[in-house]
Amino acid sequence: MIENLPIYITIVFALTTVLTLLLFHFAVLNSTSDNSVGNAKIILSILSFWLVIQAVLSLNDFYSADTTGIPPRFAFAIIPPFVTILVLFMTKRGLAFIDNLPLLNITCLNMVRIPVEIVLYWLFLHKAVPKLMTFEGRNFDLISGVTAPLIAYLGFTREKLSNKIILYWNVITLLLLLNVLTIGVLSGPFIFQAFSFLQPDIAVLHFPFVWLPAFIVPLIFFGHLVSIRQLLKSIKQIE
């Protein structure tokens, strides 16, 4: 864990991670799949196990002890989730799961980006992440979190927004996510570091903040891909 970091930052982020897990769990529960309850239990177990693995590794300084390798050890935190996403989009069962997820719940999932941005700012103040990764720098991801409930309510509850508008929102907020992800990776104390040499991104190498790149970011990324796929299919059917 990061030394001399106020405990409230750790608690807020841990709770944000739990909230992310529960929101996705509810999304799977509300799936139109015939076995939504069974799927939800299995997925909840897998994701919880993944969080535990990352907690154990980071608490034992697996990521922070050696950052000079090629690839860095940190790759184990971010590659498996994105490989899993790729497999889901390349298999018949994966696509069936994706196409049955409710977009209202998936859109609401983006609200966790608000507390994430607050935590990143606190971490910056305590020199654990660079300013570039905050809303005072080049991170505009707070916009995504603030607008998510509006898109969910107007787009799916009231049905006042067209699918094209919701699609554009997903594309823009996905780009915002990729922007901060790129900044975070290139600001880390790795051999390919390109930004923030005086104050690198060290927080994600430690518990519980490793859950950001290993869990929250991939889940938000997955949610955008799910939304974009479903919305494109819906727009094509209408046209």
C-alpha positions in Angstrom: 0.0 0.0 0.0 1.1 3.6 -0.5 2.7 5.0 2.6 1.3 8.1 4.3 -1.9 8.1 2.2 -5.0 9.1 4.1 -7.2 6.1 4.8 -10.3 7.8 3.4 -8.9 7.7 -0.1 -8.4 4.0 0.1 -11.9 3.5 1.5 -13.6 5.6 -1.1 -11.9 3.8 -3.9 -12.5 0.4 -2.5 -16.2 1.3 -2.1 -16.2 2.6 -5.7 -14.9 -0.8 -6.9 -17.5 -2.7 -5.0 -20.2 -0.3 -6.4 -18.9 -1.1 -9.9 -19.1 -4.8 -9.3 -22.6 -4.6 -8.0 -23.8 -2.4 -10.8 -22.5 -4.8 -13.4 -24.0 -7.7 -11.4 -27.4 -6.1 -11.5 -27.0 -5.5 -15.2 -26.4 -9.2 -15.8 -29.3 -10.0 -13.5 -31.6 -7.8 -15.6 -30.4 -9.5 -18.8 -33.0 -10.8 -21.2 -31.1 -14.1 -21.2 -33.0 -17.2 -20.2 -30.4 -18.0 -17.5 -29.6 -14.5 -16.3 -29.6 -15.4 -12.6 -27.2 -18.3 -13.2 -25.0 -16.2 -15.4 -24.9 -13.4 -12.8 -23.8 -15.8 -10.1 -21.0 -17.2 -12.2 -19.8 -13.9 -13.4 -19.9 -12.4 -9.9 -17.8 -15.2 -8.7 -15.2 -14.9 -11.5 -14.9 -11.1 -11.1 -14.7 -11.3 -7.3 -11.9 -13.9 -7.7 -10.1 -11.6 -10.1 -10.3 -8.8 -7.6 -8.9 -11.0 -4.9 -6.0 -12.1 -7.1 -5.1 -8.5 -7.9 -5.4 -7.5 -4.2 -3.0 -10.3 -3.2 -0.4 -9.5 -5.9 -0.4 -5.8 -5.2 -0.3 -6.2 -1.4 2.8 -8.3 -1.9 4.4 -5.6 -4.1 4.3 -7.8 -7.2 3.8 -4.8 -9.5 5.8 -2.2 -7.6 8.9 -4.3 -6.9 9.9 -4.5 -10.5 8.8 -2.1 -13.2 11.7 -2.4 -15.6 10.8 -5.7 -17.3 9.6 -6.1 -20.8 6.8 -6.6 -20.7 6.4 -5.1 -17.2 4.7 -7.2 -14.6 1.8 -4.7 -14.7 0.8 -6.3 -18.0 -0.8 -9.1 -15.9 -3.2 -6.6 -14.5 -4.5 -5.2 -17.8 -4.0 -7.8 -20.5 -6.3 -10.7 -19.2 -9.4 -8.5 -18.9 -9.0 -7.1 -22.4 -8.3 -10.6 -23.8 -11.5 -11.8 -22.1 -13.5 -9.0 -23.8 -12.0 -10.0 -27.2 -13.0 -13.6 -26.7 -16.6 -12.5 -25.8 -16.9 -10.6 -29.0 -15.4 -13.4 -31.1 -17.6 -16.3 -29.8 -21.3 -17.1 -30.4 -22.1 -17.5 -26.7 -20.2 -14.3 -25.9 -22.2 -12.3 -28.4 -25.4 -13.8 -27.1 -24.5 -12.6 -23.6 -23.5 -9.2 -24.9 -26.7 -8.7 -26.9 -28.9 -9.5 -24.0 -27.4 -7.0 -21.5 -29.7 -4.0 -20.7 -28.4 -0.7 -22.0 -30.0 1.2 -19.2 -27.9 -0.6 -16.6 -24.8 -0.6 -18.7 -25.1 3.2 -19.2 -25.6 3.8 -15.4 -22.4 1.9 -14.8 -20.5 4.9 -16.1 -21.6 6.9 -13.0 -18.7 5.3 -11.1 -16.4 7.6 -13.2 -17.4 10.4 -10.9 -15.9 9.0 -7.6 -12.9 7.6 -9.7 -12.1 11.2 -10.8 -12.3 12.5 -7.3 -10.0 9.8 -6.1 -7.5 10.5 -8.9 -7.5 14.1 -7.8 -6.8 13.2 -4.2 -4.0 10.9 -5.4 -2.5 13.7 -7.3 -2.5 15.9 -4.3 -0.6 13.2 -2.5 1.9 12.7 -5.4 0.7 9.3 -6.3 -0.5 10.1 -9.8 0.5 13.0 -12.2 -1.7 16.1 -12.8 -2.2 14.9 -16.4 -4.5 12.1 -15.0 -6.9 14.5 -13.3 -9.6 16.9 -14.4 -7.0 19.7 -13.9 -4.8 18.1 -16.5 -5.8 16.2 -19.7 -8.4 13.9 -18.1 -11.9 14.9 -19.2 -13.6 11.7 -18.0 -15.6 13.4 -15.4 -17.9 14.6 -18.2 -18.7 10.9 -18.9 -19.7 10.2 -15.3 -21.8 13.4 -15.0 -23.7 12.9 -18.2 -24.3 9.1 -17.8 -27.4 9.4 -15.6 -28.9 12.0 -18.0 -28.3 9.7 -21.0 -29.8 6.7 -19.1 -32.9 8.7 -18.0 -33.6 10.6 -21.2 -32.4 7.9 -23.5 -33.9 4.7 -22.0 -36.4 5.6 -19.2 -38.1 8.5 -21.0 -37.0 7.5 -24.5 -36.5 11.2 -25.5 -33.1 10.6 -27.2 -32.6 8.8 -30.5 -30.3 5.8 -30.7 -27.9 7.8 -32.8 -27.4 10.4 -30.1 -26.8 7.7 -27.5 -24.4 6.1 -29.9 -22.5 9.4 -30.4 -22.3 9.7 -26.6 -20.8 6.3 -26.2 -18.2 6.9 -28.9 -17.2 10.2 -27.4 -17.0 8.9 -23.8 -15.1 5.8 -25.0 -12.5 8.0 -26.5 -12.3 10.0 -23.3 -11.7 6.7 -21.5 -9.0 5.6 -23.9 -7.4 9.0 -23.5 -6.9 8.7 -19.8 -5.9 5.1 -20.1 -3.2 6.0 -22.5 -2.0 8.8 -20.3 -2.0 6.5 -17.3 0.1 3.8 -19.0 2.6 6.2 -20.5 2.9 8.0 -17.1 3.8 4.8 -15.2 7.4 4.1 -14.1 8.0 1.7 -16.9 10.8 1.5 -19.5 8.4 3.1 -22.1 7.4 6.0 -19.8 6.7 9.2 -21.8 5.0 11.6 -19.4 5.3 12.9 -15.8 8.8 11.8 -14.9 8.8 14.0 -11.8 5.5 12.6 -10.5 4.7 9.3 -12.2 1.6 7.2 -11.9 2.6 4.8 -9.1 -0.8 4.5 -7.5 -2.0 1.8 -9.9 0.8 -0.5 -8.8 -0.6 -0.6 -5.2 -3.7 -1.9 -3.5 -6.5 -1.1 -4.0 -5.8 1.3 -6.9 -4.6 -1.6 -9.1 -8.3 -2.3 -9.4 -8.7 0.7 -11.6 -6.8 -0.6 -14.6 -7.4 -4.2 -13.8 -11.2 -4.0 -13.3 -13.0 -0.7 -13.5 -11.5 0.5 -16.8 -12.0 -2.8 -18.6 -15.5 -3.1 -17.4 -16.4 0.5 -18.5 -14.6 -0.2 -21.8 -16.6 -3.4 -22.3 -19.9 -1.5 -21.5 -19.2 1.0 -24.2 -18.5 -1.8 -26.8 -21.7 -3.5 -25.7 -23.7 -0.3 -26.1 -22.2 0.5 -29.5 -22.8 -2.9 -30.9 -26.5 -3.0 -29.7 -27.1 0.6 -30.8 -25.6 0.0 -34.3 -27.8 -3.1 -34.7 -30.9 -1.2 -33.6 -30.2 1.7 -36.0 -29.6 -0.7 -38.9 -32.9 -2.5 -38.2 -34.8 0.8 -38.3 -33.1 2.0 -41.5 
